[in-house]
Amino acid sequence: MKNYVLVVLATLVCASYAKKFPDGWITCKLDDPKHNECLRGAIQRTLPDLVKGMPKFGIKTIDPLTFEKIAIKQGNGPISLDLTFDDLDIYGIHDGTVDNVVNNKWKNVTADVSVPKLSVTAKHYKMKGKMLVLPIEGEGKAKLALDNFKAKIICEFGEETKGGKVYYKMNKMHIKLDCDKFHQDYENLFAGNKQLADQMKVFLDENHKEVFRELSPSLGEALSAGLLQLSNRLFSKIPKDEITPK
């Protein structure tokens, strides 16, 4: 869902001034007193098209949303963990809702989004460390699920000049994550020791709120790094005067 909002923020303003505006899309003027509400609705309207994919804008489907690698290094605290996911796919974005958008003249943009349920699969994970009071290690496939998922995405913008044209550049991104239930299923925990693995699965399920609270900042940081790069590839194709014409 996070990637969806950032992609839309780039493509929506581009399409607003393109020769062939996508059918059914909504334009929003910055000087409109209800600009934020207009933009929220406009982004929501684009979801079906983005799920299908929009080659014209260089956008593949966002459901599933794919990451080649996500690495989490959690230091001191209740959770001390090195965790890496490879070939990770996120499903469920098609059911997402854009709850609120605040656009401060493209100096910063804040978006609140929610999804009833996100399902995550990883072809490979590797983990070693401490999960609350228990040691944990494993390597194999992984499945995660987040019920009633919510994210607050805060993006800060600057400008850069290329070829005589000025472009917006996203300098920083911060993502705050939340969910009601965090399910975790890791294959081959403890080198296949079923007794230890079953005990850990029960422990993770019973303590899902604490685990997610500890992991969510690192998860948000890892996602931000990848999405910042993706977003800037999009914004680098859209001159500022197309986004905010005089």
Secondary structure, DSSP 8 states (H G I E B T S, - for coil): -HHHHHHHHHHHHHHHTSSS--TT-----TT-TTHHHHHHHHHHHHHHHHHH-BGGGTB---SSEEEEEEEEEE-SSSEEEEEEEEEEEEE-GGG-EEEEEEEETTTEEEEEEEEEEEEEEEEEEEEEEEETTEEEEEEEEEEEEEEEEEEEEEEEEEEEEETTEEEEEEEEEEEEEE-SEEEEEETTBGGG-HHHHHHHHHHHHHTHHHHHHHHHHHHHHHHHHHHHHHHHHHHTTSBHHHHS--
